[in-house]
Amino acid sequence: MPKRESKNFLEVFEMFVISQAAKGVADITIRNYRYHMKNMSNYFDAEKPFDEVTKRDIKAMVVAMRKAGLAHNTIATYNRMLKTLPM
């Protein structure tokens, strides 16, 4: 059986965005998802294989965001967005 190629976090994210658009999610929400993903990639390796992303990676991202001075509510928004992904 051939080995299945693992998708990276960004590829899975894009598949999620497409599925949300197909469900009729508002364009502004789709733009917000993409905006948040772009900003998260400053603190998180979005090229990492999706099946290798751990809670520790997410916690490290949150710590980096706090050290960078992002507001609590901003970080909470990123966390809410991540919870919508099929992890």
Residue frames relative to the residue before (quaternion, step in Angstrom):
aa qw qx qy qz dx dy dz
M 1.0000 0.0000 0.0000 0.0000 0.00 0.00 0.00
P 0.4233 -0.7128 0.4870 0.2749 3.63 -0.76 0.94
K 0.5080 -0.6455 0.4788 0.3099 3.52 -1.11 0.75
R 0.4308 -0.6982 0.5191 0.2398 3.55 -0.92 0.96
E 0.4087 -0.7066 0.5192 0.2534 3.57 -0.87 0.94
S 0.3802 -0.7367 0.5196 0.2068 3.53 -0.83 1.05
K 0.3390 -0.7230 0.5664 0.2036 3.56 -0.97 0.86
N 0.4296 -0.6830 0.5179 0.2841 3.53 -1.12 0.66
F 0.7313 -0.4398 0.2953 0.4295 3.55 -1.31 0.29
L 0.6638 0.5188 -0.3061 0.4432 3.58 0.92 -0.91
E 0.6460 0.5156 -0.3188 0.4639 3.60 0.99 -0.78
V 0.6494 0.4952 -0.3109 0.4863 3.58 0.98 -0.82
F 0.6203 0.5409 -0.3320 0.4610 3.56 1.02 -0.81
E 0.6679 0.4969 -0.3058 0.4620 3.60 0.88 -0.90
M 0.6271 0.5191 -0.3364 0.4735 3.60 1.02 -0.75
F 0.6260 0.5312 -0.3215 0.4718 3.58 1.05 -0.78
V 0.6586 0.5094 -0.3114 0.4580 3.60 0.88 -0.93
I 0.6461 0.5116 -0.3165 0.4697 3.58 0.96 -0.87
S 0.6603 0.4997 -0.3181 0.4617 3.61 0.92 -0.83
Q 0.6431 0.5126 -0.3270 0.4655 3.59 1.03 -0.73
A 0.6345 0.5197 -0.3259 0.4701 3.58 1.01 -0.80
A 0.6463 0.5231 -0.3110 0.4603 3.58 1.02 -0.82
K 0.6540 0.5025 -0.3033 0.4772 3.59 1.15 -0.61
G 0.5584 -0.6319 0.3791 0.3810 3.58 1.27 -0.21
V 0.2941 0.7522 -0.5327 0.2531 3.57 1.20 0.42
A 0.5966 -0.6126 0.3923 0.3390 3.57 -0.99 0.86
D 0.6032 -0.5868 0.4136 0.3474 3.55 -1.12 0.77
I 0.6346 0.5351 -0.3367 0.4445 3.59 0.98 -0.78
T 0.6301 0.5200 -0.3301 0.4730 3.59 1.06 -0.71
I 0.6387 0.5131 -0.3228 0.4739 3.59 0.98 -0.84
R 0.6482 0.5039 -0.3218 0.4715 3.60 0.94 -0.83
N 0.6401 0.5233 -0.3225 0.4609 3.58 1.01 -0.81
Y 0.6145 0.5371 -0.3475 0.4618 3.61 0.98 -0.79
R 0.6930 0.4742 -0.2832 0.4633 3.59 0.82 -0.98
Y 0.6247 0.5353 -0.3302 0.4628 3.59 1.01 -0.79
H 0.6806 0.4850 -0.2902 0.4662 3.57 0.87 -0.94
M 0.6442 0.5133 -0.3343 0.4580 3.59 0.97 -0.78
K 0.6284 0.5301 -0.3368 0.4590 3.59 0.97 -0.81
N 0.6903 0.4697 -0.2803 0.4736 3.58 0.90 -0.89
M 0.6297 0.5349 -0.3407 0.4486 3.59 1.01 -0.75
S 0.6281 0.5639 -0.3478 0.4081 3.57 1.02 -0.73
N 0.5391 0.5904 -0.4066 0.4421 3.60 1.27 -0.11
Y 0.7761 0.3249 -0.1419 0.5215 3.56 1.20 -0.57
F 0.7602 0.2995 -0.1105 0.5658 3.55 1.30 -0.27
D 0.4285 -0.6984 0.5127 0.2567 3.59 -1.00 0.83
A 0.1936 -0.8253 0.5248 0.0772 3.57 -0.06 1.33
E 0.6116 0.5445 -0.3495 0.4553 3.60 1.27 -0.18
K 0.4648 0.6837 -0.4406 0.3498 3.57 1.28 -0.12
P 0.5488 -0.6011 0.4459 0.3723 3.62 -0.96 0.75
F 0.5551 -0.6630 0.3994 0.3045 3.54 -0.83 1.07
D 0.7017 0.4754 -0.2824 0.4492 3.57 0.92 -0.87
E 0.6572 0.4803 -0.3174 0.4864 3.59 1.28 0.03
V 0.4851 0.6458 -0.4452 0.3865 3.59 1.28 -0.03
T 0.1245 -0.8093 0.5735 0.0259 3.54 -0.83 1.05
K 0.6576 -0.4687 0.3956 0.4375 3.54 -1.31 0.16
R 0.5993 0.5691 -0.3539 0.4378 3.55 1.10 -0.68
D 0.6221 0.5333 -0.3377 0.4631 3.61 1.03 -0.76
I 0.6679 0.4959 -0.2953 0.4697 3.56 0.95 -0.90
K 0.6474 0.5073 -0.3187 0.4712 3.58 0.98 -0.81
A 0.6315 0.5202 -0.3316 0.4697 3.60 1.02 -0.77
M 0.6208 0.5310 -0.3376 0.4676 3.58 1.06 -0.73
V 0.6488 0.5151 -0.3141 0.4638 3.59 0.94 -0.90
V 0.6399 0.5150 -0.3245 0.4690 3.60 0.95 -0.84
A 0.6566 0.5056 -0.3098 0.4661 3.59 0.91 -0.89
M 0.6420 0.5185 -0.3222 0.4640 3.59 1.00 -0.77
R 0.6471 0.5103 -0.3176 0.4690 3.57 1.00 -0.82
K 0.6540 0.5105 -0.3093 0.4648 3.58 0.95 -0.88
A 0.6653 0.4940 -0.2962 0.4750 3.58 1.13 -0.66
G 0.5520 -0.6604 0.3617 0.3584 3.57 1.30 -0.07
L 0.3568 0.7279 -0.5129 0.2823 3.59 1.17 0.34
A 0.5341 -0.6457 0.4529 0.3045 3.54 -1.06 0.81
H 0.6518 -0.5279 0.3879 0.3821 3.54 -1.22 0.59
N 0.6765 0.4979 -0.2985 0.4531 3.59 0.89 -0.93
T 0.6163 0.5381 -0.3432 0.4612 3.60 1.05 -0.69
I 0.6661 0.4895 -0.2950 0.4792 3.57 0.90 -0.94
A 0.6298 0.5320 -0.3300 0.4597 3.59 1.01 -0.79
T 0.6164 0.5401 -0.3420 0.4597 3.60 1.06 -0.71
Y 0.6515 0.5012 -0.3152 0.4744 3.59 0.95 -0.84
N 0.6502 0.5167 -0.3157 0.4589 3.58 0.95 -0.82
R 0.6350 0.5168 -0.3327 0.4679 3.60 0.98 -0.80
M 0.6489 0.5155 -0.3220 0.4577 3.57 0.95 -0.84
L 0.6482 0.5181 -0.3190 0.4578 3.59 0.95 -0.84
K 0.6414 0.5392 -0.3287 0.4357 3.59 1.02 -0.73
T 0.6288 0.5328 -0.3449 0.4491 3.59 1.17 -0.37
L 0.5753 0.5909 -0.3766 0.4219 3.58 1.24 -0.32
P 0.5122 -0.6534 0.4588 0.3166 3.60 -1.11 0.58
M 0.1487 0.8173 -0.5390 0.1391 3.59 0.41 1.20
